[in-house]
């Protein structure tokens, strides 16, 4: 069941990615579909009626009952725990409620039981309240994301927050002595020098129509970085137009081990987005409508709606491995196969798509596009 939910989350991730591309066209994008899905699944536990149906459609949860979603979420979080000493993956959830406001006990219990959510009632009028929540965020991401809450206004009654921290050391580390500055071809047609890491070996590889893809495993291979590189005479935007969840799922089965030479940039990336507009575009608008939203699963009064869904993510790829973190906060307010060569060369010296995948469940932990390595 956790693989069914992982597939739903991945589909939702691709849907959301399409919306982020519209908003941040030709920019670096990096986010965690899993983090957004978990934060919204906790919120989903407080919905009813049309709001619940709209969120189910947007989150691709059609055909799953609430208890199935919750049990699958718990199973997925458990499956994602790594016993590999070279892979660290921490997932944390929390609910922060306005002190003095009563929320339904079964709503809180489900989030505590299935999502392991820490639940606290705090005085939102206290200037320290913001720091208390942000300290939890910082701790849960090993300091990589120090804050998600900018302010707490008088109408805000609940924050549902998911944090994900990932650190993976390569199965085969890149030799720092081989890292050299080389030109990276930007979308504008200009170039900029970036540190390019290089190595040779046997890799899981796929040669597609107008693109190539490679998998670089962490640790014992339980988690991998996938890079999708459009051909030189192609473009990232052209590739992304025809690349969707179904194509990605099929492609994952067609990787083959073969020898090759790899060059990828060393880079760091930060990304921040208010996802409210993207989620409305995916059909969740009713949840943001103060006069129509139904969060009676949280409390009997029909006076709640989602006011914001904020997401922050960070990633660093270097010779040792990859470190990434993401936080999602939901604020609730009151009212075709190609012939494969014998050996390949994979040089990521132009914009590419990346995902970090858990191999056992198929869950996409993070995804994004690198158009300009920093």
C-alpha positions as a printed Julia matrix, in Angstrom:
374×3 Matrix{Float64}:
   0.0    0.0     0.0
   2.89   2.38    0.67
   4.02   1.96   -2.97
   0.49   2.92   -4.11
   0.7    6.08   -2.01
   4.28   6.72   -3.23
   2.98   6.54   -6.81
   0.15   8.98   -5.95
   2.63  11.35   -4.31
   4.94  11.14   -7.35
   2.06  11.89   -9.71
   1.09  14.86   -7.53
   4.77  15.91   -7.53
   4.86  16.03  -11.33
   1.58  17.99  -11.37
   3.0   20.48   -8.89
   6.31  20.67  -10.78
   4.41  21.68  -13.95
   2.78  24.54  -12.06
   6.09  25.68  -10.53
   7.64  25.72  -14.0
   4.9   28.06  -15.2
   5.6   30.38  -12.26
   9.4   30.14  -12.27
  10.09  29.55  -15.95
  13.79  29.26  -16.84
  14.85  29.38  -13.18
  16.35  26.8   -10.84
  13.6   24.82   -9.1
  14.03  22.38   -6.24
  11.36  20.97   -3.95
  10.21  17.87   -2.1
   6.99  16.34   -3.45
   7.01  14.07   -0.4
   7.16  16.94    2.08
   4.29  18.8     0.42
   2.23  15.59    0.19
   2.74  14.72    3.87
   1.85  18.24    5.08
  -1.3   18.25    2.94
  -2.21  14.67    3.99
  -2.21  15.81    7.63
  -4.43  18.74    6.62
  -6.65  16.35    4.61
  -7.51  14.62    7.89
  -9.49  17.69    8.9
 -11.57  18.03    5.73
 -15.11  17.01    4.83
 -17.48  17.27    1.86
 -16.35  18.99   -1.33
 -13.12  20.21    0.27
 -12.14  16.6     0.98
 -13.06  15.49   -2.55
 -11.12  18.39   -4.13
  -8.0   17.68   -2.06
  -8.25  13.95   -2.86
  -8.33  14.74   -6.59
  -5.44  17.21   -6.38
  -3.34  14.83   -4.25
  -4.17  11.91   -6.58
  -5.73   9.98   -3.66
  -8.86   8.96   -5.58
  -9.9    5.43   -4.69
  -8.23   5.53   -1.26
 -10.24   5.97    1.91
  -8.98   8.26    4.68
  -7.87   5.31    6.79
  -6.02   3.84    3.77
  -4.24   7.17    3.21
  -3.24   7.34    6.86
  -2.1    3.71    7.11
  -0.18   4.01    3.83
   1.45   7.25    5.02
   2.63   5.55    8.21
   3.86   2.53    6.21
   5.68   4.78    3.72
   7.42   6.77    6.44
   8.49   3.49    8.03
   9.71   2.05    4.69
  11.79   5.16    4.04
  13.82   4.69    7.22
  17.34   3.75    6.16
  19.57   1.2     7.88
  22.44   2.27    5.6
  25.03   4.2     7.65
  25.86   6.29    4.56
  22.26   7.44    4.04
  20.43   9.63    6.54
  16.75  10.39    5.96
  14.7   12.04    8.69
  11.01  12.92    8.33
   9.3   14.97   11.04
   5.76  16.32   11.38
   4.22  18.82   13.78
   0.96  20.67   14.5
   1.01  24.05   16.23
  -2.42  25.19   17.44
  -3.55  28.53   18.82
  -3.9   28.18   22.58
  -7.5   28.23   23.78
  -8.98  27.0    20.49
 -10.45  23.51   20.61
  -9.69  21.05   17.81
 -11.38  17.65   17.48
  -9.53  14.99   19.43
  -9.79  12.36   16.65
  -8.2   14.8    14.14
  -5.25  15.35   16.5
  -5.05  11.64   17.38
  -4.88  10.54   13.72
  -2.05  12.97   13.0
  -0.2   11.86   16.11
  -0.75   8.14   15.46
  -0.19   7.88   11.71
   2.18  10.8    11.02
   4.04  10.8    14.35
   3.18  14.49   14.61
   4.31  16.49   17.6
   1.3   18.53   18.75
   1.54  21.72   20.77
  -0.87  24.5    21.75
   0.98  27.8    22.05
   0.1   31.44   22.56
   0.24  32.86   19.04
   0.17  36.41   20.44
   3.45  35.81   22.26
   6.38  37.24   20.23
   8.28  34.02   21.05
   5.69  31.79   19.31
   7.27  32.27   15.87
  10.72  31.38   17.23
   9.37  28.26   18.94
   8.0   26.92   15.64
  11.06  27.98   13.61
  13.4   26.35   16.16
  11.58  23.05   15.55
  12.04  23.56   11.78
  15.75  24.29   12.19
  16.28  21.29   14.47
  14.37  18.97   12.12
  16.51  20.02    9.12
  19.88  20.03   10.95
  19.96  23.82   10.66
  19.72  23.76    6.85
  16.36  25.59    6.9
  16.34  27.92    9.9
  12.79  29.25    9.5
   9.49  28.85    7.64
   7.17  31.18    9.61
   7.59  34.91    8.91
   4.67  36.16   10.95
   1.6   34.94   12.81
  -1.44  37.14   12.28
  -4.53  37.33   14.47
  -6.61  35.07   12.21
  -4.08  32.2    12.1
  -5.17  29.26   14.24
  -3.07  26.27   13.12
   0.2   25.4    11.38
   0.75  21.87   10.03
   4.42  21.38    9.19
   6.47  18.65    7.56
  10.28  18.66    7.51
  12.54  16.3     5.56
  16.32  16.05    5.92
  18.46  13.88    3.61
  22.18  13.24    3.52
  23.62  10.59    1.24
  27.26   9.75    0.63
  27.96   8.47   -2.89
  28.44   4.73   -3.36
  31.52   5.86   -5.32
  32.82   9.27   -4.29
  34.16  11.74   -6.82
  37.9   12.43   -6.58
  38.32  16.12   -5.71
  41.61  16.2    -7.63
  39.63  15.53  -10.84
  37.2   18.46  -10.32
  37.98  21.21  -12.84
  36.26  24.39  -13.94
  34.46  23.92  -17.25
  31.85  25.95  -19.18
  28.17  25.37  -18.4
  25.85  26.38  -21.25
  23.02  28.59  -19.94
  19.54  28.91  -21.46
  20.46  32.41  -22.71
  23.12  30.89  -24.98
  25.96  32.25  -22.85
  28.38  30.21  -20.75
  29.65  30.37  -17.21
  32.51  28.41  -15.62
  31.41  25.87  -13.0
  33.35  23.23  -11.03
  32.72  19.95  -12.88
  33.24  16.7   -10.96
  34.19  13.64  -13.01
  34.53   9.88  -12.64
  34.34   6.68  -14.68
  32.79   3.32  -13.89
  29.69   1.18  -14.36
  26.4    3.05  -14.02
  22.69   2.49  -14.42
  22.08   4.34  -17.7
  19.36   5.03  -20.27
  19.69   6.52  -23.75
  16.4    8.04  -24.84
  15.08   9.99  -27.78
  16.79  13.41  -27.53
  18.05  12.83  -23.99
  20.12  10.55  -21.76
  19.68   9.65  -18.1
  21.9    8.28  -15.37
  21.45   7.0   -11.83
  24.12   7.77   -9.23
  23.54   5.69   -6.08
  24.18   6.69   -2.48
  25.56   4.26    0.1
  24.47   0.71   -0.68
  22.12   1.91   -3.41
  18.88   2.31   -1.44
  18.59   5.91   -2.66
  19.83   7.4    -5.94
  20.23  10.69   -7.73
  18.73  10.58  -11.23
  19.85  13.11  -13.84
  17.95  13.61  -17.11
  20.05  15.49  -19.66
  18.57  16.75  -22.96
  20.84  16.36  -26.02
  22.91  19.36  -27.14
  20.63  20.06  -30.1
  17.55  19.73  -27.86
  16.39  21.92  -24.96
  15.31  21.45  -21.36
  11.91  23.05  -21.98
  11.34  20.86  -25.02
  12.25  17.76  -23.02
  10.03  18.72  -20.06
   7.0   19.32  -22.32
   6.85  15.6   -23.12
   8.21  14.28  -19.82
   5.5   13.35  -17.33
   4.95  10.91  -14.47
   3.87   8.03  -16.74
   6.93   8.45  -18.99
   9.21   8.69  -15.97
   7.73   5.49  -14.44
   8.24   3.56  -17.67
  11.75   4.92  -18.06
  12.78   3.75  -14.57
  12.37   0.14  -15.76
  14.63   0.63  -18.79
  17.9    1.64  -17.12
  20.75  -0.79  -17.85
  24.16  -1.13  -16.23
  27.01  -0.14  -18.53
  30.44   1.51  -18.43
  30.74   5.23  -18.93
  32.37   8.54  -18.1
  30.42  11.06  -16.05
  30.82  14.78  -15.47
  28.36  16.7   -13.3
  28.57  20.15  -11.74
  29.17  20.71   -8.05
  26.43  23.07   -6.88
  24.21  24.41   -4.1
  20.63  25.5    -4.61
  17.94  27.09   -2.48
  14.3   27.39   -3.48
  11.31  28.96   -1.8
   7.73  29.18   -3.0
   4.24  29.96   -1.82
   2.36  26.98   -3.28
  -1.15  28.38   -2.8
  -1.59  29.47   -6.43
  -0.2   26.19   -7.79
  -2.5   24.14   -5.55
  -5.52  26.22   -6.56
  -4.62  25.55  -10.21
  -4.54  21.81   -9.42
  -8.17  21.97   -8.26
  -7.83  22.66   -4.53
  -9.32  26.16   -4.69
 -12.26  25.35   -2.4
  -9.87  24.65    0.49
  -8.6   28.25    0.24
 -12.1   29.8     0.04
 -13.17  31.18    3.41
 -16.87  30.96    2.55
 -16.76  27.43    1.05
 -13.94  25.5     2.74
 -15.09  22.61    4.93
 -12.64  21.74    7.68
 -15.32  20.4    10.0
 -13.04  17.42   10.58
 -10.89  19.82   12.64
 -13.67  21.57   14.54
 -17.47  21.81   14.27
 -17.53  25.5    13.41
 -17.32  26.05    9.64
 -14.87  28.92   10.08
 -11.54  27.5     8.84
  -9.71  27.64    5.51
  -6.14  27.27    4.21
  -4.54  30.69    3.97
  -1.07  29.65    2.79
   1.09  26.68    1.86
   4.76  27.62    2.04
   7.68  25.48    0.9
  11.43  25.88    1.29
  14.07  23.47    0.02
  17.85  23.37   -0.18
  20.33  21.0    -1.84
  24.1   20.68   -2.07
  25.77  18.22   -4.46
  29.53  17.74   -4.07
  32.3   15.13   -4.33
  31.23  13.43   -1.09
  27.52  13.14   -1.81
  24.3   15.13   -1.46
  22.64  16.98    1.39
  19.07  18.21    0.99
  16.27  19.46    3.19
  12.72  20.7     2.72
   9.97  22.15    4.87
   6.28  22.57    4.04
   3.97  24.66    6.2
   0.18  24.7     5.81
  -1.35  27.69    7.61
  -5.01  27.41    8.59
  -6.98  30.57    9.27
 -10.37  31.13   10.77
 -12.81  32.46    8.33
  10.57   4.9   -27.18
  13.87   2.78  -26.79
  17.1    3.76  -28.64
  20.09   1.52  -29.54
  22.45   1.66  -26.55
  26.16   2.3   -27.16
  28.9    0.07  -25.72
  30.14   2.93  -23.57
  28.53   6.27  -22.85
  29.69   9.77  -22.03
  27.43  11.84  -19.77
  28.5   15.49  -19.44
  25.94  17.65  -17.61
  27.25  20.95  -18.99
  23.77  22.3   -19.79
  20.42  22.54  -17.96
  19.04  19.23  -16.63
  16.27  17.68  -14.56
  17.14  15.9   -11.31
  15.29  13.65   -8.86
  16.36  11.89   -5.66
  14.47   8.58   -5.42
  14.0    5.92   -2.79
  14.55   2.65   -4.67
  12.41   0.36   -2.49
   9.16   2.35   -2.6
   9.86   4.36   -5.76
   9.09   7.56   -3.84
  10.56  10.76   -5.26
  12.02  12.52   -2.23
  13.16  15.64   -4.1
  13.0   16.93   -7.67
  14.04  19.99   -9.59
  15.73  21.58  -12.57
  19.24  23.03  -12.62
  19.46  25.78  -15.24
  22.37  27.63  -13.62
  24.57  25.87  -11.03
  25.6   28.18   -8.21
